[in-house]
Amino acid sequence: MTALPPEPEFGAPTPLPEPNDAVLRFLALRRSASAANLSAPGPDADQLADILRLATRVPDHGKLAPWRFVILEGEAKGAFVAGLEAIAEAAPDAEKLKGALFKVRIPPLTIAVISSPAAGKIPLWEQQLSAGAVCTTLCLAAQAMGFGANWITDWYAVDPAARALLGVGDGEQVAGYVHIGSIAEPPLERVRPDVAAITTRWSEG
Ligand SMILES: Cc1cc2nc3c(=O)[nH]c(=O)nc-3n(C[C@H](O)[C@H](O)[C@H](O)COP(=O)(O)O)c2cc1C
């Protein structure tokens, strides 16, 4: 059960930032789960609506909302995976492609995030970055609700027939398949970058 505050009215003041140890702890320790470990139950309809609402509160240059969601769940998800299997079957490396499908088959809920950029003065790259922010925030929202989440792409994000099966249009890209479900085992910590090694301080001359 989630208890989000109501969406603020347009123009209403939002809360001033204040220290929030629970959020900091969550960010310091959260990890993605392996898609293979995501089991039922996934989010219910209310939780899914909340996750989608939270994921759209991302930085978005020009307020274009240049992204959209395709929900894959239940029997429809099974049919989608069967469609991917048929596409894989026709490929020279069929076994390899089919072998990758467990990641989309197993999780109870998958949200495909489609980068759907608008023409105009906002650079394409920035609109695509915003779609990435949506994927990240989907993971954060699901994890904050107590679910495991995994953002993947894999061959079916770029294969023309798989794109058509999903309903991806010309000019659109699959930013990610975000898989969500319950997890029983804690994900293990992974290798992390050396922050100092990737950080410099700009100085004149
Ligand atoms: C755009 C994008 C695509 C990804 N695609 C895959 C993928 O196809 N297969 C995979 O195993 N991990 C993929 N990952 C990596 C996982 O989502 C995740 O970042 C990684 O497992 C560790 O994440 P964590 O730091 O949240 O635990 C992708 C990540 C990004 C950002």
The ligand as a Tripos MOL2 file, in Angstrom:
@<TRIPOS>MOLECULE
LIG
   31    33     1     0     0
SMALL
NO_CHARGES

@<TRIPOS>ATOM
      1 C1         20.3280    1.9430  -20.8560 C.3       1 LIG1
      2 C2         20.6860    0.7370  -20.0490 C.ar      1 LIG1
      3 C3         20.5240   -0.5180  -20.6040 C.ar      1 LIG1
      4 C4         20.8560   -1.6560  -19.8900 C.ar      1 LIG1
      5 N1         20.6850   -2.8680  -20.4860 N.ar      1 LIG1
      6 C5         21.0400   -3.9780  -19.8110 C.ar      1 LIG1
      7 C6         20.8730   -5.2420  -20.4310 C.ar      1 LIG1
      8 O1         20.4070   -5.3590  -21.5610 O.2       1 LIG1
      9 N2         21.2530   -6.3370  -19.7270 N.ar      1 LIG1
     10 C7         21.7780   -6.2280  -18.4590 C.ar      1 LIG1
     11 O2         22.1060   -7.2400  -17.8440 O.2       1 LIG1
     12 N3         21.9170   -5.0390  -17.8410 N.ar      1 LIG1
     13 C8         21.5690   -3.9090  -18.4890 C.ar      1 LIG1
     14 N4         21.7150   -2.6830  -17.8900 N.ar      1 LIG1
     15 C9         22.3210   -2.6120  -16.5210 C.3       1 LIG1
     16 C10        21.3300   -2.7360  -15.3780 C.3       1 LIG1
     17 O3         20.1670   -2.0240  -15.5460 O.3       1 LIG1
     18 C11        21.8800   -2.1480  -14.0590 C.3       1 LIG1
     19 O4         22.3590   -0.8830  -14.3330 O.3       1 LIG1
     20 C12        22.9930   -2.9310  -13.4490 C.3       1 LIG1
     21 O5         22.5850   -4.2410  -13.3320 O.3       1 LIG1
     22 C13        23.3720   -2.4000  -12.0410 C.3       1 LIG1
     23 O6         22.5030   -1.4520  -11.5840 O.3       1 LIG1
     24 P1         22.4100   -0.9100  -10.0620 P.3       1 LIG1
     25 O7         23.5760   -0.0350   -9.8420 O.co2     1 LIG1
     26 O8         21.1030   -0.1350  -10.0810 O.co2     1 LIG1
     27 O9         22.3590   -2.0410   -9.1290 O.co2     1 LIG1
     28 C14        21.3650   -1.5330  -18.5710 C.ar      1 LIG1
     29 C15        21.5000   -0.2590  -18.0130 C.ar      1 LIG1
     30 C16        21.1740    0.8500  -18.7370 C.ar      1 LIG1
     31 C17        21.3470    2.2150  -18.0900 C.3       1 LIG1
@<TRIPOS>BOND
     1     1     2 1
     2     2     3 ar
     3     2    30 ar
     4     3     4 ar
     5     4     5 ar
     6     4    28 ar
     7     5     6 ar
     8     6     7 ar
     9     6    13 1
    10     7     8 2
    11     7     9 ar
    12     9    10 ar
    13    10    11 2
    14    10    12 ar
    15    12    13 ar
    16    13    14 ar
    17    14    15 1
    18    14    28 ar
    19    15    16 1
    20    16    17 1
    21    16    18 1
    22    18    19 1
    23    18    20 1
    24    20    21 1
    25    20    22 1
    26    22    23 1
    27    23    24 1
    28    24    25 2
    29    24    26 1
    30    24    27 1
    31    28    29 ar
    32    29    30 ar
    33    30    31 1
@<TRIPOS>SUBSTRUCTURE
     1 LIG1         1 GROUP 0 **** ****
